[in-house]
Amino acid sequence: MIINHASIDAHIVNETSSRKILGMGGTLMMVEVTFAKGGIGEVHSHDAHEQVSYIVKGSFEVQVGEETRILKAGDSFYAGFNVPHGVKALEDSVILDVFTPFRQDFLEVSQ
């Protein structure tokens, strides 16, 4: 599978964030999430998904479990099953999320 970024429609999540599903196959899914400064990914957890996230651009205040840190472009985090995690964009920022298994809920709202 080869995907051109320009051909992917962004799904507007709310007034400060949008996402693009960049690729998926087997049990993996890769999603680009764009946040305006101040945008929040509410603290939540997944009982059926593992997540690895990579900061592509900008910076975030990131909470994973009991730990909160400032992460910048090039940094990453892992949130295992049932681990609370969330982000706040400290500037206009982009994060790349990888999930296993893939997020069926993301597919349903993108259609």
C-alpha positions in Angstrom: 0.0 0.0 0.0 1.3 3.4 -1.0 -0.5 6.6 0.1 0.1 10.2 -0.9 -0.5 12.6 1.9 -2.2 15.1 -0.3 -4.9 12.6 -1.2 -6.0 12.0 2.3 -9.0 14.0 3.6 -8.6 15.3 7.1 -11.2 14.4 9.7 -12.0 17.4 11.8 -12.0 16.2 15.4 -12.9 19.6 17.0 -12.1 23.3 16.6 -8.4 22.7 17.5 -7.5 19.3 16.0 -7.8 17.2 12.9 -6.5 13.8 11.9 -5.5 11.8 8.8 -5.2 8.1 8.7 -1.9 7.7 6.9 -1.8 3.9 6.6 -3.1 0.7 8.0 -2.8 -3.0 7.4 -2.9 -6.2 9.5 -3.3 -5.0 13.0 -1.5 -1.6 12.7 -2.8 1.9 12.0 -0.8 5.1 11.7 -2.6 8.5 12.2 -1.3 12.0 11.9 -3.0 14.4 14.3 -2.7 18.2 13.9 -3.3 20.5 16.8 -3.6 24.2 17.0 -1.9 25.8 20.0 -3.9 25.0 23.1 -5.5 21.9 21.6 -6.1 19.1 23.9 -6.2 15.3 23.5 -8.2 14.5 26.7 -6.7 12.0 29.2 -8.1 8.6 28.3 -7.0 5.0 28.1 -7.5 2.0 25.8 -8.4 -1.4 27.0 -8.0 -2.9 23.5 -5.2 -0.8 21.9 -1.5 -0.1 22.5 -0.2 3.3 21.2 3.2 4.7 20.3 3.3 8.5 19.5 6.0 10.6 17.9 6.1 14.4 18.0 6.6 15.5 14.4 6.4 19.2 14.9 5.9 21.6 17.8 5.6 20.7 21.5 3.2 19.1 23.9 2.6 18.7 27.6 2.1 14.9 27.7 0.7 12.8 30.5 1.3 9.0 30.5 0.2 7.3 33.6 1.4 9.4 36.6 4.1 11.1 34.6 3.8 14.5 32.9 6.5 15.9 30.7 7.1 18.5 27.9 7.9 16.7 24.7 9.2 18.3 21.5 9.7 17.3 17.9 11.7 14.1 17.8 10.4 12.8 21.2 8.0 10.0 21.7 5.9 8.0 24.2 4.2 4.7 24.6 0.8 4.1 26.2 0.1 0.4 26.9 -3.3 -1.2 27.6 -5.3 0.8 30.2 -2.6 3.4 30.7 -4.2 6.9 31.0 -2.6 9.4 28.6 -3.3 12.7 27.0 -1.7 15.8 25.4 -1.9 19.6 25.3 -0.4 21.4 22.4 1.9 24.2 23.6 2.1 25.6 20.0 0.7 24.6 16.6 1.9 20.9 16.6 1.7 17.6 14.8 1.8 14.1 16.4 2.0 10.7 14.7 0.1 8.0 16.5 0.5 4.3 15.8 -2.0 1.9 17.2 -2.3 -1.9 17.4 -4.8 -3.2 16.7 -6.2 -0.6 14.4 -8.9 1.9 15.6 -12.2 0.8 14.1 -13.8 3.9 15.6 -11.5 6.1 13.5 -12.6 4.3 10.4 -16.3 4.6 11.2 -16.1 8.4 11.6 -13.9 8.8 8.4 -16.5 7.3 6.2 
